[in-house]
């Protein structure tokens, strides 16, 4: 049996392509910070405690990048928008029956200005 309510386009989840693009962007941002930490670890002199902080960042950030990137956006509860009704319709009439036993429904639509 079919569901009588259709899924509204305004209440759908994020498209897979858009979700993948957002996760890839997060990954590359964190990996960019990691590369920066690695470069700073090697180039900043004199070596001191902050050298070890850069080394720790360069070592830990790959793991964090994967974890952060794989956390997909939490599905937000969106309320379906109700479309504006442009044309008023008359009462549906049962016209014919097909092989499945379900009726075929014909809807006659009239514009507000029509009198026929």
N, C-alpha and C positions, 0 to 999 in steps of 0.2 A: 504494500500500500504506500502511496506517495505521501510525502509531507505536504500539508497545505500551505505552510509558510515558506517563502523563498528567502534565501540568504541575501541580505542587503549589501550592496557594494560598499557602503559607508561603514559597515561593521566588520569587514574582513580583516584578517591579520596582515602583517607586513609581508610584502612579496619576498620570495626566497632570494631573488637577485639583489634586492635592496638590503636584506639582512646580511647576505654574504659580503656585499660591498662595505657595509658599516663595520663588520667584524674584521675585514682585511685592513681597513683604514686604522682601526685601533691597534692591530698587530704591528703595522709598519711604524706607527708613532712610537710605540714602546721600544721597538727594535732600533729606531733612530736615536732614542735616548741611550740605549745600550752602546751603540757605536760611538756616540759622543763620550760616554764614560770611559770606554776603552782608549780612545784617542787622548783624552785628558789624563788618564792614568799613565800613559807613556810619555807625554810631552811636558806636563807641568813639573817644573823643578823648583826648588829642592823637594825631594821626596819626603813626605811626612804622613801624618795620620789621614789626610784627605786622599792620598794615593791609595790607601787601603779601602777607603769608601768608594772610590771610583772602581777599584778592582772588584769589590763586592757587588756593586751595581752591574758591572759587565758580566759577572758570573750568575747572578740571580735573575736578571731581567728577561732572559730567554724563556725561563719557566713561567714567569709572571705574564709575559706577552701571550703565551699560548692559553693560559688560564683566563686572562681578561678577554681575549678574542673569542674564546668558546662560550662565554657567558652571553647567550642571546638576550635580546631585549625582552623583558617581561611583557606578556600580552596584557595590553590595557583594555579595560572594559569600555567599549565604545557604545554609545547609544545610536541606534539606527535613525537616520534622518527620514522623516516622512515627506515624500515628494508632494509638491503642490498639484492639485487636481486641475487640469486644464480643460477637460471635456467631461461633461456629466453624461452618465450612461443610463439607459432605461433598465428595467428589471431583466435579468437574464432569462431566456426562454429555452426549455428543452426542445430540441428540434428533431434529433434522430438518435438512434442507438447503434453502436458498432458491435463487433464480434466479442469484445471483452465484457460487454454488459454495461459499460459506462456510457453515459449520455454525451452527446456533442452539444455544447452550449453556444448559442449565438447571442452576441451582445450588440444591440443597436445603439449607436452613439449619436447624440444630437448636440450641436453647439448651443450655447445659451441664446443666440440670436435666431436660430432656426425655429420655424413654427410647424414644419411638416412632420 
